[in-house]
Amino acid sequence: MKQPSIIAALAMCLVCTFSTPIMAEPAANLEQLLDMVRQGKVAEIKEHKAREARFVKEKSNQQQLLAEAKQALAAAEKRSEQLETKFEANEQEIVTLQDALDKRLGSLKELFGVLQQVAGDTTSQFETSITSAQFENRGKFLTELAQKMGTSSQLASIEEIERLWFELQREKTESGNVVKFAHPVVSASGEQQQAEVIRVGTFNLVADGRYLKYDSDTGKVAELVRQPSGRFVSIAETLTNTPPGQLVEFGLDPSRGTLLSALIKEPNVRERVEQGGLVGYIIVGVGIVSLLLALERIISLTLTRAKVRAQAKSDKISESNPLGRVLSVHEKTPKMDPDTLELKLAEAIIKEKPKLERFIPLLKIIAVAATLLGLLGTVIGMIVTFQSITLFGTGDPKLMAGGISQALITTVLGLLVALPTLFFHSIANSIAKNVLHILEEQSAGLIAERMEHEHDVRTA
């Protein structure tokens, strides 16, 4: 039972090896399997013979193809020799013609070399110049001219030379002209609209009192997102509203945008205060309080001094001023002895003193506190700076700029508050002392008058 199984397995292997696509059904027994194997072998022998016949037939064709290829190779080598000979002859002819061209050009060769150099150097200048907003496609012409003379070794035509000279002369002329022309302008909000642009030479572009910039990459004219300080904006508005032919003061940017960009980046007062941080805002708040107190004291004391001086010159006593209230004490006690009168007058002056000196000590305290707050901000800023150095090192100065700015700004703010406050304190204090001096002087005069009156009564 095992032997037929082995034979069947071998037969299946032979079928897998020699079978042909004709076999469609499996064998029912060994005899049928053997017959199928025999038929497959016969079919393969026929196929092998057909392959050998095709190979023999193609072998003769290959010999013919090889002979044709050798003939084509020989023809190509012959043509290559002919082309090489012709190439060498052309090289010699080119050298001869180049020598002849150089001799004929003479000094013109240097002229065209300078022409190419000028065209290449002025391309970038014309492309970035604000005059290109008015005169377009100049950079394209110069670029094509430089490439033409540099890569293809072609000579410029008379028309191209004349146009290059014309463009250079026009740029020079326009640098001294102030002209108006219509051009689309992109506003700060991103909207594009037609506007009348004023070009001041090759330095600035202005429209509707606003400074503009020219983008050489896109060829567009756009309004600066941030304008310079008010003085420069005002002269730009003056230029916009001035009729043609009249002289007007205007600030030029000879660097063609560099100085204007630096001026725009300069922080304003609000941004300066923001750099000081919380301490800066506190100093500003203290400064506003001190300014209000100082103004109130100076105005109030000035009016009081005027009333006191008027009362000193008047015979009618009015209690609407400190001197009138002091003099009323003398009027109300005509028979009081001089010593008691002196005490009463001193009491009246003491009552007036707090009203006159109100808020003056506070101004002095604010002056000292503002200085100390500035010092506090300096210390905080230096702490922030050293923290940045600890975390990021000293490689990038911008990382330390925030702390240094805070330190310096708070110091400046503290001094800006302290110095005027001291000045206001001195003025208010001097006015108050002047008023008190008048009160004491008038009081001493009243006492002297009372004592003189009593002395006359005794002697009489």
C-alpha positions in Angstrom: 0.0 0.0 0.0 3.0 2.4 0.6 4.7 1.7 -2.7 1.8 2.9 -5.0 1.6 6.1 -2.8 5.3 6.8 -3.5 4.8 6.2 -7.2 1.8 8.4 -7.2 3.8 11.2 -5.6 6.6 10.9 -8.1 4.1 10.9 -10.9 2.6 14.1 -9.7 6.1 15.7 -9.6 6.7 14.5 -13.1 3.3 15.9 -14.2 4.2 19.3 -12.6 7.6 19.3 -14.4 6.6 18.1 -17.8 2.9 18.8 -18.1 1.5 21.0 -20.7 -1.4 23.4 -20.7 -3.5 20.7 -22.5 -3.9 18.8 -19.2 -7.1 19.8 -17.7 -8.3 16.9 -15.5 -6.4 14.8 -12.9 -5.5 11.1 -13.7 -7.9 8.4 -12.5 -5.3 5.6 -12.2 -1.6 5.0 -12.7 -1.9 3.9 -16.3 -3.7 7.1 -17.2 -1.1 9.1 -15.3 1.7 7.4 -17.2 0.0 8.1 -20.5 -0.4 11.7 -19.6 3.3 12.0 -18.7 4.3 10.4 -22.0 2.1 12.8 -23.9 3.6 15.8 -22.0 7.2 14.7 -22.8 6.3 14.3 -26.5 4.8 17.8 -26.5 7.9 19.3 -24.9 10.2 17.6 -27.3 8.2 19.2 -30.2 8.5 22.6 -28.5 12.2 22.3 -28.0 12.7 21.4 -31.6 10.6 24.4 -32.6 12.8 26.6 -30.4 16.0 25.3 -31.9 14.6 25.9 -35.4 13.8 29.5 -34.5 17.3 30.0 -33.0 19.0 28.7 -36.1 16.9 30.9 -38.3 17.6 34.0 -36.1 21.3 33.2 -36.0 21.7 33.9 -39.7 19.7 37.2 -39.1 22.0 38.1 -36.3 25.0 37.8 -38.6 23.4 40.1 -41.0 22.5 42.6 -38.3 26.1 42.5 -37.0 27.5 43.2 -40.5 25.1 46.1 -40.8 26.1 47.5 -37.4 29.8 47.3 -38.4 29.1 49.2 -41.6 27.2 51.9 -39.7 30.1 52.1 -37.2 32.6 52.6 -39.9 30.5 55.2 -41.6 30.0 57.0 -38.2 33.8 56.9 -37.5 34.5 58.4 -40.9 31.9 61.1 -40.4 33.4 61.8 -36.9 36.8 62.3 -38.5 35.3 64.7 -41.0 33.5 66.6 -38.3 36.5 66.8 -36.1 38.6 68.2 -39.0 35.8 70.7 -39.7 35.6 71.6 -36.0 39.3 72.3 -35.9 39.0 74.4 -39.0 36.1 76.3 -37.5 38.1 76.9 -34.3 40.9 78.4 -36.4 38.5 80.5 -38.3 36.8 81.8 -35.1 40.2 82.8 -33.7 41.0 84.6 -36.9 37.6 86.3 -36.9 37.9 87.2 -33.2 41.3 88.8 -33.9 39.9 90.7 -36.8 36.9 91.8 -34.7 39.2 93.0 -31.9 41.3 94.9 -34.3 38.3 96.6 -35.8 36.7 97.4 -32.5 39.9 98.9 -31.1 38.9 101.3 -28.3 35.2 100.5 -28.8 35.9 97.2 -27.0 36.6 99.1 -23.8 33.5 101.2 -24.4 31.2 98.1 -24.6 32.9 96.6 -21.6 32.1 99.8 -19.6 28.6 99.8 -21.1 28.0 96.2 -19.8 29.4 97.1 -16.4 27.2 100.2 -16.1 24.1 98.3 -17.2 24.8 95.6 -14.6 25.6 98.1 -11.8 22.6 100.3 -12.3 20.1 97.5 -12.6 19.7 97.1 -8.9 19.7 100.9 -8.3 17.0 101.4 -10.8 14.9 98.5 -9.5 15.0 99.9 -5.9 14.6 103.5 -6.8 11.3 105.1 -6.1 11.3 106.7 -9.5 10.5 103.2 -10.8 7.0 103.7 -9.4 6.6 106.4 -12.1 8.8 105.0 -14.8 8.3 101.2 -15.0 10.3 98.4 -16.8 13.6 100.2 -16.6 15.3 97.4 -14.6 14.1 94.8 -17.1 15.7 96.6 -20.0 19.0 97.0 -18.2 19.0 93.3 -17.1 18.4 92.1 -20.7 21.1 94.5 -22.0 23.7 93.2 -19.5 22.8 89.6 -20.1 23.0 90.1 -23.9 26.4 91.6 -23.8 27.8 89.2 -21.1 26.5 85.8 -22.1 26.1 86.0 -25.9 28.9 88.5 -26.5 26.6 90.5 -28.7 27.2 94.2 -29.2 24.6 96.8 -28.1 22.8 98.7 -30.8 22.9 102.4 -31.1 19.3 102.6 -29.8 20.2 100.6 -26.7 23.2 102.8 -26.0 21.1 105.9 -26.4 18.3 104.5 -24.1 20.9 103.6 -21.4 22.2 107.1 -21.5 18.7 108.5 -21.5 17.7 106.4 -18.4 20.9 107.5 -16.5 20.3 111.2 -17.4 16.6 110.9 -16.5 17.4 109.4 -13.1 19.8 112.2 -12.4 17.3 114.8 -13.5 14.4 113.3 -11.5 16.5 113.3 -8.3 16.0 117.1 -8.2 12.3 117.2 -9.1 9.2 117.2 -7.0 6.4 115.8 -9.2 2.8 114.5 -8.8 1.5 111.4 -10.6 -1.4 109.1 -10.2 -0.6 105.6 -9.0 -2.5 102.8 -7.1 -1.7 103.0 -3.3 -2.2 100.2 -0.8 -3.4 101.6 2.4 -2.4 100.4 5.9 -5.7 98.4 6.1 -4.8 96.5 2.8 -7.2 98.3 0.5 -5.8 99.5 -2.9 -7.1 102.7 -4.4 -5.9 105.3 -6.9 -4.2 108.3 -5.3 -2.2 111.3 -6.2 1.4 110.5 -5.2 4.0 113.2 -4.6 7.6 112.1 -5.4 10.3 114.2 -3.7 13.3 113.5 -5.9 14.6 110.0 -5.4 14.1 110.3 -1.6 10.5 110.1 -0.5 6.9 109.3 -1.6 4.0 111.1 0.0 0.2 110.8 -0.5 -2.5 112.5 1.5 0.0 113.6 4.2 1.2 110.0 4.7 4.6 108.6 3.9 4.7 105.7 1.3 7.2 103.0 0.4 8.0 101.4 -2.9 8.3 97.6 -3.0 10.7 96.7 -5.8 9.7 93.0 -5.8 6.0 93.6 -6.5 6.3 97.1 -8.0 3.5 98.4 -5.6 3.4 101.6 -3.6 2.1 101.1 -0.1 1.4 103.3 2.9 3.7 102.8 5.9 1.9 100.9 8.6 3.5 103.2 11.1 4.1 106.8 10.4 6.9 108.9 12.0 6.4 111.4 14.7 3.9 114.2 14.4 6.4 116.8 13.2 7.2 114.9 10.1 3.6 114.0 9.4 2.7 117.7 9.6 5.3 118.7 7.0 4.1 115.9 4.8 0.5 117.3 5.0 1.9 120.7 4.3 3.6 119.4 1.2 0.4 117.7 0.0 -1.7 120.9 0.5 0.9 123.3 -1.0 0.1 124.5 -4.6 2.8 123.9 -7.2 5.6 126.4 -7.5 5.7 127.4 -3.8 8.5 126.6 -1.4 7.7 124.4 1.6 9.8 122.9 4.4 10.2 119.1 4.1 12.5 116.6 5.6 14.3 114.4 3.1 15.7 110.9 3.7 19.0 110.9 1.8 19.5 107.2 2.7 16.4 106.3 0.6 14.5 104.7 3.4 17.1 103.7 6.0 16.7 106.8 8.2 12.9 106.7 7.8 12.8 103.1 8.9 14.9 103.8 11.9 12.7 106.8 12.8 9.6 104.7 12.6 11.1 102.0 14.8 11.8 104.6 17.5 9.3 104.1 20.3 6.9 106.8 21.3 6.1 108.0 24.8 3.5 105.3 25.5 5.8 102.6 24.3 8.6 104.0 26.5 6.3 103.8 29.5 5.4 100.3 28.6 9.1 99.3 28.6 9.2 100.4 32.3 6.7 97.8 33.3 4.5 98.0 36.4 7.0 100.3 38.2 6.9 102.6 35.2 3.1 102.9 35.4 3.3 103.6 39.1 5.8 106.4 38.6 3.7 107.9 35.9 0.6 107.8 38.2 2.6 109.4 41.1 3.8 112.0 38.7 0.2 112.9 37.6 -0.9 113.2 41.2 2.1 115.4 42.1 1.4 117.6 39.0 -2.3 118.1 40.0 -1.4 118.8 43.6 1.4 121.3 42.6 -0.9 123.1 40.2 -3.7 123.3 42.8 -1.2 124.7 45.5 0.5 127.2 43.3 -2.7 128.6 41.9 -4.5 128.6 45.3 -1.5 130.2 47.1 -1.0 132.8 44.3 -4.6 133.9 44.6 -4.3 134.0 48.4 -1.2 136.1 48.2 -2.9 138.5 45.9 -5.9 138.8 48.3 -3.5 139.3 51.3 -1.6 142.1 49.5 -4.9 143.8 48.6 -6.1 143.5 52.2 -2.9 145.1 53.4 -3.5 148.1 51.3 -7.2 148.4 52.2 -8.8 150.0 55.3 -11.8 147.7 55.1 -11.4 144.3 56.7 -12.7 141.2 54.8 -12.6 137.7 56.3 -12.3 136.1 52.9 -8.5 136.1 53.1 -6.1 135.1 55.9 -4.9 138.6 56.7 -8.5 139.8 57.0 -9.3 137.0 59.5 -6.2 137.9 61.5 -7.0 141.6 61.5 -10.6 140.8 62.6 -9.2 139.5 65.9 -7.8 142.9 66.6 -11.0 144.7 65.6 -13.1 142.4 67.8 -11.0 143.0 70.9 -10.1 146.8 70.9 -9.5 146.9 74.7 -7.4 143.8 75.0 -3.9 144.3 76.5 -1.0 143.8 74.2 0.2 140.5 75.6 -3.1 138.9 75.3 -3.6 140.4 71.8 -0.2 139.0 70.8 -1.3 135.5 71.8 -4.7 135.9 70.0 -3.0 137.0 66.8 -0.4 134.2 67.1 -3.3 131.7 67.5 -5.1 133.2 64.4 -1.9 132.8 62.4 -1.4 129.3 63.5 -5.0 128.5 62.4 -4.1 129.9 58.9 -0.8 128.0 58.6 -2.2 124.5 57.9 -4.4 125.9 55.1 -1.5 127.6 53.5 0.9 124.6 53.8 -1.6 122.0 52.8 -0.1 119.3 50.4 3.4 121.0 50.4 5.1 118.3 52.5 3.4 115.7 50.4 5.1 117.1 47.3 8.4 116.7 48.9 7.6 113.1 49.8 6.5 112.4 46.3 9.8 113.7 44.9 11.8 111.4 47.2 9.4 108.5 46.5 9.7 108.9 42.7 13.4 108.7 42.9 13.3 105.5 45.0 10.7 104.0 42.6 13.1 104.7 39.7 15.8 102.9 41.7 13.5 100.0 42.3 12.7 99.7 38.6 16.4 99.8 37.9 17.1 96.9 40.3 14.2 94.9 38.8 15.4 95.5 35.3 18.9 94.3 36.2 17.5 91.2 37.8 15.6 90.4 34.6 18.8 91.0 32.6 20.8 88.6 34.7 18.1 86.0 34.6 18.3 86.2 30.7 22.0 85.9 30.8 21.7 82.8 33.1 19.2 81.1 30.8 20.4 82.1 27.3 23.9 83.4 27.8 25.3 86.6 26.3 25.2 85.5 22.6 22.1 87.5 21.7 22.0 91.1 23.0 18.3 91.3 22.2 17.5 88.9 25.0 19.0 91.3 27.5 17.5 94.4 25.9 14.2 94.1 27.8 15.7 94.2 31.2 18.1 96.9 30.4 15.3 99.0 28.9 13.2 98.6 32.0 16.1 99.6 34.2 16.9 102.8 32.2 13.3 103.8 31.5 12.3 103.6 35.2 15.3 105.6 36.2 14.5 108.3 33.7 10.8 108.3 34.7 11.7 108.6 38.4 14.0 111.6 37.7 11.4 113.2 35.4 8.8 113.1 38.2 11.2 114.0 41.1 12.9 117.0 39.6 9.7 119.0 38.6 8.1 118.0 41.8 11.0 119.5 43.8 10.7 122.6 41.7 7.0 122.9 42.3 7.5 122.2 46.0 10.0 125.0 46.2 7.6 127.5 44.5 4.6 126.6 46.6 6.6 126.6 49.8 8.1 130.1 49.0 4.6 131.5 48.3 3.2 130.0 51.5 6.1 131.5 53.5 5.6 134.9 51.9 2.0 134.9 52.9 2.9 133.9 56.5 5.5 136.6 56.6 2.9 139.2 55.7 0.6 137.8 58.4 3.3 138.0 61.0 4.4 141.4 59.9 0.9 142.8 60.1 0.4 141.1 63.4 3.6 142.6 64.8 2.4 146.0 63.5 -0.9 145.7 65.3 0.7 144.8 68.6 3.1 147.7 68.3 0.3 150.0 67.6 -1.7 148.7 70.6 1.3 149.1 72.9 2.0 152.6 71.6 -1.7 153.5 72.3 -1.5 152.2 75.9 1.7 154.1 76.5 0.1 157.3 75.3 -2.9 156.7 77.6 -0.6 156.2 80.6 1.4 159.3 80.0 -1.8 161.3 79.5 
